[in-house]
């Protein structure tokens, strides 16, 4: 296996550099001679893990930081009872404000509890992932049932983080209701100035109450903003970790750790985004990044493939890849047709391996061709 501009990686003769152009739209085949010019490849649609355990009370390594704000109600100022109708209205608003502030303190306590639960569950999750990766790093049997059990445990722990986020989201809805109530109390206090029958002390009380409501509303809005930011960051984190688990499942299946999900590297606009802007991808040309020759049974190409694609994405995070099934053109028509079918199946297998490693499927185009120099089905991968 080789990548352009990088040192070659050899894998028992199974992966090598060879010259070949991509062919027709996958899966159809057209063209004459040994090799034909590629039309636009058709699009194929799937899946970072950090094994370190964080100290208690801190976010796990790889988990985005949660907010650290503490949101306590500012309290209410004492008011002088005037015995007027306006005074009764002021006292009613003051009681409602006190109830709002009590709920605000309860919301704050609930937020701190959910945050700690999220940190604890994420720490447990990364501990489980770290144990799996450590076992894979030293080597183990494919489909090791002990690792499968640990993987299931890690999935349950990540599900618990998702439930924490759902509770946080519900808390955000409750705080949004509190924010609306604070705005209503403020409008009511201002409207009370216009009620007749007030004495000067009533208006002084209203001024104090208005200040208290304003202070409370500021705290409520800050609480709502911080919860919303936490929900957004943690939701993205869980989605990313689910892709990591998919890549880890593939590693357990093969008994070999490849590395972090390729999704963490492919972060710039994909071909789908380019197509949305009416930019047509060009056919693959030049030297392939990887050539996999299926000239024997059980070709072990996965680690070398991961290394080459990972390096390519490190150099060009927006890269797309053309995956070309290459079949020999020698032999009878029946032999050629059989070789084409076999090459396509091998290409489908490589596609599944790449998506399992986390490379987004909309970054991969499929094509096929024949080559007079090929002696066995091959899969060529080009960077575009």
N, C-alpha and C positions, 0 to 999 in steps of 0.2 A: 504494500500500500504506500502511495506517495501523495504528497500534496504539493502544489505548485510553489516553488521557492523554498521548500522545506526538505530536510533530510529524508531519505527513503526509509520505510519500515517494511521488513520482510516477514512473511508468515508462511513458511514451508512451501513456497511456490504457489500458494493459493491466491495471493494478492500481488499485483505487479502493475507497472505502467504500460499502457499500450495505446496506440492511436486509433481513435474510432469516433465517428460522428453519430449523433442521435438520429432516429428515423421517424416513422409516422406517429400520428396521435395514438397513444395507448388506449385500448389494447389492439386496435386494428393495425394491419400490416399492409404496406403497399410499397412499390418500388421495384426496380429491376437491378440486375447485376449483384455484385457482392455487397454493395453498400449504397444507401440512398440518402438523400438530403432530408433532414428532419422538418416536419411541420411543427406548429405550436404544440408543445406537450400538454396533455390534459391534466387537470388538477386532481389530485387524490383527496379526508378530515380527521390529533389526540395528544399526551403528556409531554427544591434544591435541597439538599438535605444537610443538616448540620448536627454532628454527633455529640457535641459538647454539652454537658449539663451545667446550668447556671446555678450560682449560689442562691439559697432561699431568699425570697424578697426581691429578687431582680428578674428581669425578663430573660428568657432563655436565649442563647446565642442563635441568631437567625430570626428571632421574633422581633417585629418592630416595637419600639418603646411605647408603652402606654403613657397617657397623660399622668401628671403627678399633682394636679390641682386638688385642693381641698376647699369645698364650697359651703361655708357656714353662713346661716342667716345673720344679718347685721343687728337684729333685735328691733324692738319698738320703743319709742320715746313715750314718757308719761304725758297724759293729756288731762286738762282740767275740765271737769264736768260742769256744764253750764245749765242743764235742765231745759234747754230749748229744743224745738223740733230739729233744727239744724244740728244741735249738739248730739241728739240721738242718732242722726244719720252718720255723724262723724264717728261715734262710738261703734256703730255697726261695721263701718268700713275698717276700723282699727281691729275689731275681732276677726274679721275675714283675713286681714293682713297677717295677724298672729297665727291663724290656722295655716296660711300659705307658708309662713316661715317654718312652722313645725314640719310640714311636709318636705320643705326644702332640705332641712337637716336630715330627714329620713332618706331622701333621695341621695344625698351625699354619702351617707353611711352605706347604702346599698351599692353605690358605685365603687366605693373602696373594696367592698366585699367581692364584687364581681371581678374587679381587677386582680385581686390576689388569687382568686380561683383560676382566672385565665393564665396567670403566670405559673401557678403550680401545675396546671394541666399541660401547658406547653413544655414546661421543664421535664415532666414525666414522658411526654411524647418524644422529645429529643433524646432523652436517655435511652428509650427503646430503640429509636433509629440508630443511635450511636452503637448500641450493642450489636445490632444486625450488621452494620457496616464493618465493625471490628472483626466479626466472625467471617464475613465475606472477604475481608482484606487478606487474611491468612489462608483463605481457601477452605471450601467445604463442598459437600456433595450437592448436585443439582436437586432442587426441590426439597431441601432439608426440612423435615416437618417441624423441627424446633424453631427454625427461622420463620416458617410460615405462622406458627403460633405467636411469635414475637411481633410479626408484621400485623397480625390481626389485633394484637394488643395495642400497637401503635395507632392503628386506624381507630380503635375505640377511644383512645386518648385524644386524637385529633377531633373526633366527633364531639367530645366533651368541650373542647375549645369552641367548636361551632355553637354548641348550646349556650356557652357563656356569652358569645357574641349576640345570640338571639335574645338573651335576657337583657343585655346592654341596649339592644335596639328597642326593646319594650320600655326600658327605663327612659330612653330618649323620647319616646312618644308621651310618656307621663310628664316629663319635664316640659315638653312643648305645650301641654295643656296648662301647666303652671305658668308658663310665659304668657299665654293668652289671658289667664286670670289676672296676672299682674298688670297687664296693659288695660284690662277692664277696670280694675280698681283705681288705676291712675286717672282714667277718663272720668270715672264716677266722682273721685275727689275733686277734680277740676270743675265738674258740672255742679257740685254742691255749693260752690261760691255764689252761684246765681239764685239759690233758694232764698226767698225772703224770710224775715223773722230771725235773722242771725244777730248775735252780739259780736263785739270786737274779738272776744276770746274764742268764739267759734272759728273765725277766720285765722286766728293765730294757730289754733289746733289743726285746722286744715293745712296750713303751711308746713307744720311739723310732720303731719301724716304724709303729705305729698313727698317730702324728702325721704321718709322711711320707705315709701313704696318705690321711689326711684332707685334707692340703694339695693332694695331687694330684687328689683327687675334686672339690674346689672348682674347680680350674682347668678340669677336664674339663667340669663342668656349666656353667660360665660360657661356655666355648667352644661348647657345644651350644646354649645359649640365644641367643647372638649369631648363630650360623649360621642358626638357625630364623627369627630376626627378619629377617635379610637375605633369606632365601628368600621369606618372606611379602611383604615390601615390593617386591622386584624382580619377583615373579610378577604382582602387581597392576599394576606399572609397565608390564610387557610387554603385558599384556592391554589396558591403556589405549592404548598406542602402536599396537597392531594396529587399534584403532578409528580412531586418527588416520590411519593409512595408508589405511583404507577411505575416509575423507572426502577425503584427498589424491588418491586415485585418481579420485574424482568430479570434483575440481577440474581434474586433468590432462585428463580426458575432455572437459571443457567449455572448457579453456584459460583458466580464471579462478579465482583464489584467493578463496574466501569468507571464511575465517577458521578459528579452532580448532574442533574437533569440538563439536557441541552437547551431546554426552554429558557434557562437563566441567561443564556448567551444570545439567543435569537430574539432580541428585544426591539429592533428597529422595524420600519414598515415592511410587511410581508408582500408577497406577490398579489394576495387578495386586495391589499390596499393599493398597489400599483394598478391592478386591473380596474379598480373603482375610479382611478383617475385616467382611465383609457390609455394606459401605457402597456403596450404589448410586449410580453417577454420574448427574448430572442432564443433561437435554438442553440443547444450546447455545441461548442466547437473547441478545438485545441486539445490539449492533453487532459485526460481525466484525473480527478483527484484520487480516485480509488478504482482499481480493477480487481474484482473477485472472480477467480476461476473455479468453477464447480467441476473439477476434473477427478474428484474422488468423493467418497462418502464422508459426511460429517466434517465439512470444512469449518474450522474454527476461526472465523474472521471478525467476531463481534468486538473484541477489545481493540484491535487495530482500526476497525471502522470508527469506533467511538473516538479514538485518539485523533484520527485525521479530521473528522468532522468538527470535533471540539476545537482543534487548532484553527481550522478554517473560520469558524465563528468568532474565535478570539481576534483574528485579524480583520474580519468583515462581518460584524453582527447582523447586517441586513442581508446576508447572502441567501440565495435560493439555490436549490440543488435539482439537477436533472438526473434521473435514475433510468439508465438505458439497459434494456435486456438485449444482449448480443448473442446471436446463435450462429453456428457454422453454416456456411452456404454450400459445403461439399456434400456429395452423396445423392441418393435418389430423392425424388420429390417427397416421398413418404418420410425419409430420414430427415430432410430439411424441415418438414412440417412438425415432426416430433421434437426436433431440437428447438424450434421456435416456441412450442408449447412449454417445454421444460424451462427455457430461459425466462419466459414470462412468470412461471411459478416461482423461480428463484428470485426474480425481481420483486414479486409480491412479498416474499419472505423478508427480503432486505428492507422493504418499506415498513413492514410491521416491526422489525427490529429498531429502525430509526425512530419511529413514532413512540415505541416503547421506551427509548432512551430520552424522550422528551422533545424531539425535534418536531415543531408544528407541521402537521400534514399539508397545510396550504403553502409550505415552503418547498414542497417536493413535487416535481413533474415526472410523469412516466412516459417512456417512449421505447421503441424497439427497432432493431436493425439486424442485418446479417453481415458477416465478415468472413472473407475467404481465409484469413489467417487464423481464425479461431478453431481450436480442436475440441472444445467442450463449451457448454453454455457458460456465459460470463455475464456479470453485471458491472457496468461502468457507472461511476458517479462523477458528475461535473459540477463545478461551482459556477454560479451565474450571478 
